[in-house]
């Protein structure tokens, strides 16, 4: 699913394999390395991405899938934990063939080309999540 190089005690450069699902590959890497808190940033290219939008008036999620070749101009997020597993909160901006961009919360995306990431772990730190009924969001639990 990925190749990586450790560049500091707490940081990794990660290259995802072509055609893998981004969030699944990052979650697998975090589980392998025992990363329960940290940051992620990167770029790459995808052929399909599903974005998620929370409608604050209904507290319901609206998902939309885009099936086209897009460049990841920015992928950023954080790592925490929920139910004892790595929990990823990822946002993405992707550019289309006509140079317009779309973006938002990333639910899933499939690599078509490359995806290069920087993952910084916060060793010894555990940040949990809880479902907040007022916002409908899984918020940090300290």
C-alpha positions as CSV (number, residue, x, y, z in Angstrom):
1,X,0.0,0.0,0.0
2,X,2.9,2.3,0.7
3,X,6.6,2.9,1.0
4,X,8.2,5.2,3.5
5,X,11.4,6.6,4.9
6,X,11.8,7.8,8.4
7,X,13.4,11.3,8.3
8,X,13.3,12.2,12.0
9,X,12.6,10.3,15.2
10,X,8.9,11.3,14.8
11,X,8.5,12.0,11.1
12,X,8.1,10.0,7.9
13,X,8.0,10.6,4.2
14,X,5.4,8.3,2.7
15,X,4.7,7.3,-0.9
16,X,1.4,5.6,-1.5
17,X,1.1,2.9,-4.1
18,X,-0.8,3.6,-7.3
19,X,-4.5,2.9,-7.2
20,X,-4.7,2.5,-3.4
21,X,-7.4,4.3,-1.3
22,X,-5.7,7.3,0.5
23,X,-7.4,7.2,3.9
24,X,-7.1,3.4,4.2
25,X,-3.3,3.5,3.3
26,X,-2.6,6.3,5.8
27,X,-4.6,4.5,8.5
28,X,-2.7,1.3,7.9
29,X,0.6,3.1,8.2
30,X,-0.5,4.8,11.4
31,X,-1.6,1.5,12.9
32,X,1.7,-0.2,11.8
33,X,3.8,2.6,13.4
34,X,1.5,3.0,16.5
35,X,0.8,6.7,15.6
36,X,-2.1,7.9,17.7
37,X,-1.6,11.6,17.3
38,X,0.1,13.7,14.6
39,X,-0.2,15.8,11.4
40,X,-0.3,14.9,7.7
41,X,0.4,17.0,4.6
42,X,0.9,16.0,1.0
43,X,0.1,16.1,-2.7
44,X,-0.5,13.8,-5.6
45,X,-3.1,12.7,-8.2
46,X,-6.4,10.9,-7.9
47,X,-8.9,9.5,-10.4
48,X,-11.8,9.4,-7.9
49,X,-12.5,11.3,-4.7
50,X,-15.5,11.5,-2.4
51,X,-15.9,14.7,-0.4
52,X,-18.1,15.1,2.6
53,X,-20.0,18.2,3.7
54,X,-21.8,18.6,7.0
55,X,-24.9,20.6,6.7
56,X,-25.0,22.5,10.0
57,X,-28.8,23.2,9.7
58,X,-29.6,19.4,9.6
59,X,-26.4,17.9,11.2
60,X,-26.5,15.5,8.3
61,X,-23.6,14.6,6.0
62,X,-23.8,15.1,2.3
63,X,-21.3,13.1,0.2
64,X,-20.4,13.7,-3.4
65,X,-18.1,11.6,-5.6
66,X,-16.0,13.1,-8.4
67,X,-14.7,10.5,-11.0
68,X,-12.1,12.3,-13.0
69,X,-8.4,12.8,-13.0
70,X,-7.4,15.5,-10.5
71,X,-4.2,16.8,-9.0
72,X,-4.1,17.0,-5.2
73,X,-2.9,20.5,-4.7
74,X,-3.1,20.1,-1.0
75,X,-3.9,17.3,1.4
76,X,-3.8,18.2,5.1
77,X,-5.1,16.6,8.2
78,X,-4.5,15.3,11.7
79,X,-4.3,12.0,13.4
80,X,-6.1,11.2,16.6
81,X,-7.8,8.1,17.9
82,X,-11.3,6.8,18.3
83,X,-12.3,3.4,19.7
84,X,-8.5,2.6,20.1
85,X,-7.7,3.0,16.4
86,X,-6.1,5.8,14.4
87,X,-8.7,8.4,13.4
88,X,-7.9,10.6,10.4
89,X,-9.4,14.0,9.8
90,X,-8.4,14.9,6.2
91,X,-9.1,17.8,4.0
92,X,-8.2,18.1,0.3
93,X,-8.1,20.6,-2.5
94,X,-8.0,19.0,-6.0
95,X,-7.5,20.7,-9.3
96,X,-9.4,19.6,-12.4
97,X,-8.5,19.5,-16.1
98,X,-10.0,23.0,-16.5
99,X,-7.8,24.3,-13.6
100,X,-10.7,24.9,-11.3
101,X,-10.4,23.5,-7.8
102,X,-12.8,21.6,-5.6
103,X,-12.2,20.8,-2.0
104,X,-13.4,19.9,1.5
105,X,-13.4,17.0,3.9
106,X,-12.0,13.9,2.3
107,X,-14.0,10.7,2.8
108,X,-12.1,8.6,0.2
109,X,-9.8,8.9,-2.8
110,X,-8.0,6.6,-5.2
111,X,-4.5,7.4,-6.3
112,X,-3.9,7.5,-10.0
113,X,-0.3,8.5,-10.4
114,X,1.4,9.3,-7.1
115,X,0.7,10.5,-3.6
116,X,3.6,11.9,-1.5
117,X,3.0,12.6,2.1
118,X,4.7,13.9,5.2
119,X,3.5,12.4,8.4
120,X,4.6,13.9,11.8
121,X,3.9,11.8,14.9
122,X,3.5,13.3,18.3
123,X,5.2,10.5,20.4
124,X,3.6,9.8,23.8
125,X,0.6,11.9,23.0
126,X,-2.9,10.4,22.9
127,X,-5.8,12.6,21.6
128,X,-9.2,11.0,21.5
129,X,-12.4,11.8,19.8
130,X,-16.1,12.0,20.9
131,X,-19.3,12.5,19.0
132,X,-20.6,15.9,19.9
133,X,-24.4,15.9,19.6
134,X,-24.6,19.7,19.2
135,X,-22.4,20.0,16.2
136,X,-22.6,16.4,14.7
137,X,-18.8,16.4,14.6
138,X,-16.3,14.0,16.2
139,X,-14.4,16.6,18.3
140,X,-11.1,16.2,20.2
141,X,-11.4,14.7,23.6
142,X,-8.5,15.7,25.8
